[in-house]
Amino acid sequence: MSDKSIYENLTQLGTSTALPQTPEEAVLEKVPNPQAGTGYMVRFVAPEFTSLCPITGAPDFAHLVIDYVPDSFLVESKSLKLFLGSFRNHGAFHEDCTVSIGKRLVDLLNPQWLRIGGYWYPRGGIPIDVFYQTGPAPEGVWIPDQGVPPYRGRG
């Protein structure tokens, strides 16, 4: 589909946009799905996601994998990048960050299905993996494994 009118309401793509200071300030944008009615999966991987511990202020690092089966809308990727970047000065536990990202995308897109895997690197010797999913995966859509092995350290 080459109809440029589906992009005309975007405010961040193609412009210089500052990183939002908080996830609440971040503007997530969507565009109409030009392949609506076709079952397919979209994957975003953020291997350098960062946030802060809400108690100590120490940095936390994660490898995020976001998979969704779109319905009528797609998330615009620059706005997603800025949204994810807005967490770098945000204090929240791993579970809250991971699930909040998933829920914000669900609220924006109303996808057929969404899952997010937050593979958090160890702090205090314990890695934490957090998973959120909206329900069973739709039939007939190829949903590959997220491909992130459990943390093994040096062992």
N, C-alpha and C positions, 0 to 999 in steps of 0.2 A: 504494500500500500504506500503510495507516494503523496497522499493528500497532506500537505503541510499544515492544513488548518487544525489538525489534531495536536499540533505543537504550539499553537498561538497563545495559549494561556500560561505557558511556562515562564517563570520569573527569574530563574537562576541559570539555566543552561545558556551558554554563550555570553555570559556576563561575568565580571569579577564579583565574586560573592564571598564575604567574610565568613569565617567559621562561626557558627552560632555559639554563644557562651554556655547555653544549657540545652538539654534535649527538648525542654518545653518551648524554647524559643525557635527551635529548628522548624523549618517549613518543608514538609515532605510533599512532593508534587506527584501527580499521576497524569497519565495520558490514556486516551482510549486504546484498547487492545485491537490492533489491526487484524489479528487472527482470532477474534472472539468466535467461539463455537468450535474451535479446534483444541483438543486436549493436548497440552504440552506443559513441561515444567521449566521454570526459570530458577537459576541458582546464582546467588551472590556469595562470594567468599571474602572475608575480611580477616586476613591472617595476622594483622597487627593492631587489633582493637585494643583500646586502653580506656580505663576508668580509674577512679580512686576509691580506696577503702574509705567508707564513711566514718570510721572511728579514728584511724591513724593518719589518713591522708596519703598513705603510701600508694604508689601506682600498682594497678592490677592489669594483667595482659591476657588476652584471649584470642583464640582462633575461632571466628564465627562462621557458620555456614547457614545461609538462609535459602530455603527451597520453597517455591510456591507454584501452584497451578492457577494461572490467572483466569478471571471471568471477564468482566467488561473493561478492566483497567490494568495498566502496568505501572510500576513505580518508576519514576524518572531517576536514573542512576546517580546523577550529580547530587540531587537532593538527598538521596540515600547516603551517599558518601559524606555529605556535610552533617546529616543527622547523626551518623555513627561517630564522626569526629567530635561532635558536641559532647560526647561522654567523657572526653579525656580530662576534663576538669570537674566531672560530676561524681559525687560520692554516693555509692550504692553497692549493696552486696551483689555478688555474681548472679544469684538467682533473680534479683530484681531487675538488673540490667538486661539479662537475656529475655526474660518473659515480657518486660516492658517493650522491648524492641518488637517482639513478635506481635503483641497486642496492638501496638501503634500501626503496624503494617496492615493487620487485619481490619482495623477501624477505617483506614484509608482506602483499601483496595476491595474489601469484601471478596477475597479470592475463593475459588472452589476449595482450596486446601493450602495450608501453610505449615511449615515446621522450621524451627531454628535450633541449631546445636551450638551451644557455647562451651568451647573446650578451653577452660581456664588453666593457665600455667600455675605451677605450685607457688604458694607463699606459705611459709611456716611448715613446709614439707608435705602439704596436702594439695593435690590438684582437685579441682571441682569441675565436673561436667554437668551442664544444665541443658535440658531438652524441653521444648514446648511444641505442641502440635495441636491443630484445630480439630482433628478427627481422623478417621481412616482415609488413606490415600484413595483418590478416585481410580476406579477400574479403567484399564485401557491406556493409562499414562505411564510411561517409563519413569520410575522413581529410583535412581541409583543410590547406592550407599553413600553416605557423606564422605567416606574415605579418610577419616581422621582416626588414626589408631589411638587406643588408650595410652595415657602417659606412662612411659616406662623408665624414665630417668636414664641412669647409666647401666641399668641392669638388663 
